Amino acid sequence: MSVQYVAEMNIDLGEKIHIRSIVKPKCEQDIPFAIRDARFELIDGSSLMEDSGECSITGHEIDALIAPQKPGIYRLKYIYDIADEIWVDNIKLRVG
C-alpha cells in the first residue's frame, strides 16, 4: 500500500504538541461544508498504532494533540466525516 502525505513536519522527541490541519476543497473553490466528526491515529515506523483519539473541530480546522514516544518516522492520520463521506489525510512526522 502506498501512502500519500498532505504534509511533512519535524518535531522533537519529548514534545506534546497540537497539530492543526485546515481542510479545503481540492478545487480551491468556496464550497460550503461542515466537518461532522474527526479522529486521529498516530502510527509508528513499524505500522503500529501508538495513540489515537478524538480531534477538536473549529470550522474547517482539525486539531490533534500528540506526544510521540520514540524517535523515527510517524504517520499522523486524520479521519474525518463530511456529509456522507469519510476522508483520510496523512501527515509524515519526523521525530528526533
N, C-alpha and C positions, 0 to 999 in steps of 0.2 A: 504494500500500500504506500502510495506517495502522499506526503503531507504537504499542503500548500500553506505558507505563512503569510499573514497580512502585515506583519511587522516583526522586527527583532529588537531586543534590548539587552543591555548588560546590567547586572546588579551584583552587589557584594554579598558574600556569604554572611549570614547573621542579620541581614536586613529583614524587616517585616514591613512591607510596603503595599500601598494601594496602586493597582494598575487599572487605569481607566481607558475605555475604548469608546469612541464615538461611532455609532452605526449610521452609515449613509448609503443611499441607493447608488449602485454602480453607474447608473446613467447620469449621475450628478444633477438630476432634476429635483425640484422641491415637491416631492410626493408625500402626502400626509400618511403617517403610520404610527403605531404605538407598539412598544415592546411590552408584551404581556407578562413574561416570566423570563428570568435569566439565572443561570448557574455556571459554575466553573469546575474544571478538573485540572489539577497540576500533576503532570506526568513526567517522571524522571527519564534519564537516558536509557534505562533498561525496560522502558514501556510499562513501568509500574505506577499506579496512581498513588501519589504521596499525600494528596489532600484534595478535598472537594468541598463545595458549599454553595450557598445562595449568593447572588450578586445584588448589589444595590442598583436601582434603576432611577435615573433622573433624566426625564425627557428621552433623548436618544443616546444617553451615555450609560454604559455598563461599568460597574466598579467592583473589582475583586480584591480582597485583602489576602496577600500570600506571604509565606515565610519558608522558602526552600531550605531543606535541612542538610544539603551536601553540595559540594562544588560539581559543576558539569553542565550539560545541556538539558534544558527542560522544555516542555511544551505546555503553555497555558492555553487551555481550550475553553472558549466561551460557547455556551449552548443557550440559545435564546429563541423565544416564540414571538413571531409577528403574524397576526391574523391566524390562518390555519396552517402556517408553515413553521418548520423548525430549522434554524440556521446555526451553523457552526463556523467559528473563526478561530484560528490558531496563531499564537504569538510565540516565537522562539526566544527563550531566555538563556543567556549565558551567565551562570553563577560562578563567581570566583572569589 
